[in-house]
Amino acid sequence: MNQSLLLADVTAPEDVTAAGVAAPGRISWTRTPLPASDLATAAQIAERCAQPAFGQVFTEHMVSARWSEDRGWHDARLRPWGPLVLDPATVGLHYGQVVFEGLKAFRQQDGSVAAFRPADHARRMRRSARRLAMPEPPEELFVESVRELLAQDQRWVPQAPTQSLYLRPLLFATDMSLALRPSRSYEFLLLAFVTEAFFGPAAPSVAVWICEQYTRAAPGGTGEAKCAGNYAPGYLAQAEAAEHGCQQVVWLDAAEHRWVEEMGGMNLFFVYGEGAGATLVTPPLTGTLLPGVTRNTLQILAADLGLTIEERRLTVDQWRADAESGAMTEAFACGTAAVVTPVSRAVSAEGSWQIGDGKAGPTTAKLHALLADIQRGRTPDRHGWLDRIPSAAAGSAAGPARTIAP
Ligand code: COI
């Protein structure tokens, strides 16, 4: 047996189906959900979801799949949530060959459930994987995983209009070898948790710290990949932000430390002017920024509203001058987790400045409302962004092994 495949699972029950025998080039699926008698009751789910802190209220199942050199993608499973047993020499823990995604599913007006732009997140995960010399999870595997998990755990998709289900696909290197080379085996996981506002229910806007000491990404680096290694290096700067009374860090370019790039885990937009004449400005994707799916969504929605869209570089000095002159009327952060969060104040070593009045400006509010209306099925999905899960697909019974094309 390939030693690197020995990633044990201590909680999944024995397969009740025969292990999926897949035709060459196809991925086998096995469904081993919890027995109906072990599932949380509606009252238990409601209690756990009452005030969900970000990333802490997980659903009852997860999806896993494996990749190895000899078998490619195989062994996709819907299984109960549970810990992994990892060998101490699991290479992803040591050298950071780990990429992830973040997308959401929403309760629809008609009571059904839909994931938002799963195929676009799948494509971004493929690009991230490529950058880290990892096998690219097939789009079909990614999308099918989302559908499987949502079908099984759809009772966890909240009804509350401020809540949603956050889906976290993860891909990590599983070789038990500390050789400094790409792993020869990988595990794909899909987890889900119930979420409310990323910055907490009481945060109508955030203040941001312009970080000049540390850098998030440099040309040629991994800034545009959603890899684990892009996040922990921000924690020190995040602590610095908190010391200055800010909730988030704004990252600048690595060479000159004056061009605004993005925030820790979210993109930035600036609004110039007002109403139908407003212009939406965001830094271009130079290779050092994460190409946000929410960023792209808002650009498309702004164009639908007839606003002018500009991708251009902006210095910190210009940001301050434009905010102080009133030319810049609003600023906001966006991302899967942050959704649309107004930025009301910027603080740097040189001073601080105000943007707007601490609440969402009209353009920010309009874009946010339009996005939420589409995500929750309250307004037509003209761009085909919703992937609807048929409610009949919900269930807790083990299903037959089956296959999908990779
Ligand atoms: C997201 O917005 O989904 C992110 O991935 C940011 C952070 C929570 C890691």
Boltz pocket constraint, residues with backbone or C-beta under 6 A from the ligand:
constraints:
  - pocket:
      binder: B
      contacts: [[A, 101], [A, 102], [A, 103], [A, 231], [A, 264], [A, 265], [A, 266], [A, 335], [A, 336], [A, 337], [A, 338]]
      max_distance: 6.0
